Amino acid sequence: MNRVPEFYKGIENFFVEVALIVRFTGLIFTNLFKPPFEHRELGRQLYHMGYKSVALIGITGFILGLVLTLQSRPVLVDFGAESMLPGMVTVSIFREIGPVITALLCAGKISSGIGAELGSMRVTEQIDAMEVSGTNPMSFVVATRVMATSIMVPLLAVFASTIAVVGSYVAVNMYSNMSWALYVSLSFDVVAFSDIVPSFLKSIVFGFFIGLIGCYKGYYAMSGTESVGRAANSAVVTASLVIFIIDLIAVQVIELVYP
């Protein structure tokens, strides 16, 4: 008998959460371009989110290109289309796999870190202390992190895709002796403007929401140490789900613009 009220309560909580996130987004944009600009904090966040993620992204990208090529090669060999392998893998990486996998890795590493950090600041009343001392936490803490993820995630996606192409080249040369110049020529002969730029723009949106969700979950964490862990976990799950939803929408929009 209580299932129906619980169902409606879940729907109500969902829309309340969406409304709060929309309001939080409005506050971010309000403080993003309002002086004083926190250049030093932005630089620190760019370093922590970008430079310290390069190794993880690079290794993952290399393995991704290597495995994708090894898995795709037998099928193309059966159809006598082995020469199409470099182009097929490169288009797949730049158009879809590279940006999405990079965004998921950043959701697990960066968004959870932001959620835990801001949740800890909320629990220990550091954010309240900023407000009392005259420092705007939305500008210093939140806006800088959202801007940093919006900048670094697309750059990391480009880096991952490039390293994945190198991994694909290594995989191809396990079975043949193809020069790097020939591989690049076969790869980028089929890569078009509509394969790279929309994916880069999509990665910017991924980065924005990774930072937004991590900041939102941490900024509004409840009191108690357990809320820090919940904020980090919720940030990862929500950001990953949002990435797939955005990707689904982006694919439909790109197909309409570039049929």
C-alpha positions, -999 to +999 in steps of 0.1 A: +000+000+000+029+024+006+046+017-028+026+044-047+033+072-022+070+062-022+070+063-060+056+098-061+080+109-033+109+096-054+096+116-084+092+147-062+128+143-049+141+140-084+126+172-096+136+190-064+172+178-070+171+190-107+158+224-095+186+227-070+212+218-096+198+244-120+199+270-093+234+260-084+244+263-120+230+298-121+250+308-091+282+294-108+276+315-139+268+345-118+301+343-100+322+330-129+326+364-146+323+386-115+355+401-101+377+394-082+389+366-105+407+337-087+435+332-112+459+315-087+433+290-075+422+283-111+459+276-120+462+253-090+431+233-100+443+231-136+475+215-124+458+190-100+431+180-124+452+180-156+488+173-150+482+147-123+457+128-146+481+126-176+496+093-166+462+076-160+447+090-192+478+082-213+480+045-202+443+040-206+444+056-241+473+034-252+456+002-240+423+013-255+438+018-290+458-014-287+428-036-276+404-020-301+427-027-330+434-063-319+397-070-315+387-054-348+414-068-370+401-105-373+367-093-386+382-070-412+407-097-423+378-121-429+362-095-453+395-087-469+394-051-457+424-050-434+436-018-451+405+000-436+416-009-400+436+023-393+408+046-405+380+027-387+399+027-354+409+063-356+373+075-364+359+054-336+385+068-311+381+105-320+344+105-325+332+085-295+354+062-275+382+087-266+359+115-253+336+091-234+362+070-218+382+100-208+351+116-193+343+085-173+378+083-159+376+120-150+342+114-133+358+086-112+390+105-104+382+142-105+344+144-097+348+121-067+378+141-055+359+174-057+329+159-039+350+146-011+371+178-008+341+201-007+322+178+015+350+178+040+351+216+038+314+218+045+316+193+074+345+211+090+328+245+085+355+259+063+330+271+037+310+288+065+343+305+077+349+318+041+314+334+041+320+350+075+354+363+065+341+379+033+355+354+008+329+342-017+331+304-017+311+301-049+338+321-067+369+308-049+359+271-044+332+262-069+336+284-100+374+277-103+369+239-101+341+239-127+361+261-151+392+239-145+373+207-155+357+224-185+392+233-197+411+201-188+387+173-197+386+182-235+424+186-235+428+152-218+403+137-243+425+149-272+456+135-255+439+102-248+427+099-284+462+107-297+479+081-275+452+056-285+462+061-322+498+053-312+485+022-294+466+012-325+498+016-346+517-007-323+489-033-326+489-031-364+526-037-365+523-069-345+510-085-377+525-064-404+553-040-411+535-007-417+554+026-415+541+054-393+537+078-422+515+052-441+495+045-409+488+082-403+478+086-440+454+057-439+440+069-406+433+106-413+422+101-449+388+092-435+387+116-406+365+146-413+358+179-395+326+164-383+345+137-365+368+159-344+352+193-336+318+181-324+336+155-301+358+183-287+328+204-280+310+175-264+341+170-242+337+205-229+302+198-219+314+166-202+340+186-183+315+212-172+291+187-157+318+166-141+329+197-122+293+209-116+281+176-101+312+171-080+309+207-066+271+204-060+274+171-041+302+183-019+289+218-014+256+206-001+269+177+019+251+171+052+269+173+086+288+142+097+319+124+084+298+098+066+283+125+043+318+130+028+319+095+015+283+097+003+291+129-015+321+114-033+302+082-043+271+101-054+292+125-075+308+095-094+275+078-100+256+109-110+284+123-132+288+089-151+250+087-157+249+123-169+278+116-193+259+088-210+228+110-212+247+139-227+264+115-252+231+101-263+217+136-269+249+148-286+249+119-310+214+128-321+223+165-325+255+157-345+235+134-368+210+162-375+238+188-382+261+164-401+238+138-417 
